[in-house]
Structure formats: C-alpha cells, structure tokens
C-alpha cells in the first residue's frame, strides 16, 4: 500500500476501498444509508369536505404538485385576481375522477 497525503493528514490508500478510504468516511456507510436518514416522515393523507373553498397552495399540497402545475390543469376555479385564486374541493375531486377513468 502506498501512503497518500490528504487535507486531514497522512492516511493509507487502499485500492480496494477506492476514494472512500481517502474521504474519511466509514467504509460501511453507503449512499443509501445516508439518504434514508434525510427522508421526511410519512404524512397522513389530506382530506377536505366537498364544499370546502381552498387556496391554490392547499390544492397543490393536496395533489402533491406545484402551484405552477396546478394552474395548467383544467380544474374549475374562481379567479378574482392573479394572486387570489380559489378552488372548490368538489371540482378538484371531479377532475380526479375524470382522470382516473
């Protein structure tokens, strides 16, 4: 094995471990293990009564999409101004049923 210098000091380079040995990380810490730590906890599903009046942020969170994508969908909405957009939950459910069949 050859000695290599790194920013942390002198370490041994093992070609079987590759660059992982030089990075100072534990050899058993895989990328999948690190990703699993940062995953958000499972959220409970959002439910609204059919007559609820919703903002576009609420509908986007409900559908799991961005507000920009929501504006492109053909869902009935009430638009008073560019910023003031409201949806009726019944119309959102109707759109979802049409897409599912």
C-alpha positions, 0 to 999 in steps of 0.5 A: 500500500502506498501512503497518500497525503490528504487535507486531514493528514497522512492516511493509507490508500487502499485500492480496494476501498477506492476514494472512500478510504481517502474521504474519511468516511466509514467504509460501511456507510453507503449512499443509501444509508445516508439518504434514508436518514434525510427522508421526511416522515410519512404524512397522513393523507389530506382530506377536505369536505366537498364544499370546502373553498381552498387556496391554490397552495392547499390544492397543490399540497393536496395533489402533491404538485406545484402551484405552477402545475396546478394552474395548467390543469383544467380544474374549475376555479374562481379567479378574482385576481392573479394572486387570489385564486380559489378552488372548490374541493368538489371540482378538484375531486371531479377532475380526479375522477375524470382522470382516473377513468 
